[in-house]
Amino acid sequence: MRIKIQLKYQGVSDLPVNYNYFLSSAIYNLLGFGKPEFANFLHDKGYNIEGKKYKLFTFAFRFDKYKIKNDRITLESPNVTLLVSSPLIDDFLGGIILGSFKKKELKLKVKDKLETFLINQIEQLPLPNFKNEMKLILLNPLVLSTHEKREGYNGQYFLRFYDDAQIINNVFNGNLTNKYFAVKGNKYTGEGVKFQWDMNYIKNAVAKGKRITKRTVIFAGKNKIDIIGNLAPFTLKGDPELIKIGYEAGFGEKNSMGFGMAKNVI
């Protein structure tokens, strides 16, 4: 299920480009007003599958009119849209909706400042007709990673669009089938999906000097984490039920930080 929350910004200043952590915290806070016990569980524990934690939700911010200069976003219109998606309809989205009616505002704590957005309207968005082949457009970066161990390096490597297609498919499917397990309560036994970037889009974008990868900085207390994701359309071929899980929970990693939300191409 996916909902659209219409907001009105009450501030007069600009916002940081790297707002992901602050917005994620605000969503947890809103959930806490609707379903406090579930909010604590999701934030502190989540769904642990094969040693990895899944929160099973994603989100995307959309501004009506804005300008970006350096690392700041200046809103030229106070109207903002927040898209929130999850397969957890009762516990998560139900809690968000209830918290929105109770609180009537969304507050972003950006370092030492509070940025307030009034909640004007909430509506449920229709889901697409899930098929065994779908083209999707990303609303925020898709993050996939592996653990690399080689000379001089031992750590997380974020996959780029130009990396080995088989590795991308394996990582993508492993993440998606773990989410299936978290949602359904049983392991996935199907054939999975085949992931393929829109190479024509990538070729044209690169020719025009447009970046396909995007670096996002996550500020968590005193820690600063760099996340590298990809922004290009892609096609999925395979099990529609598995595609639906990713559509609602988010594709790839770091979904609860605002990554991996996509919409279908009609």
Protein Blocks (a to p, Z undefined) as FASTA:
>chain_A
ZZddddddfbfbdcdfblmlmmmmmmmmmmmmmmmmlmmmmmmnopaeehiacehiacdd
ddfbdcdehjaccdfbfbdcdddddfblmlmmmmmmmmmmmnopacddehjaccddddfb
dcddddddddfbdcdddfbdcddddddddehiacdddddfklcfklmmmmmmmmmmmmmm
mmnopacfbebjaddddfklmmmmmmnopafbdcddddehjbccdddddddddddedjfk
lmmmmmmnogaehklnopaiacddZZ
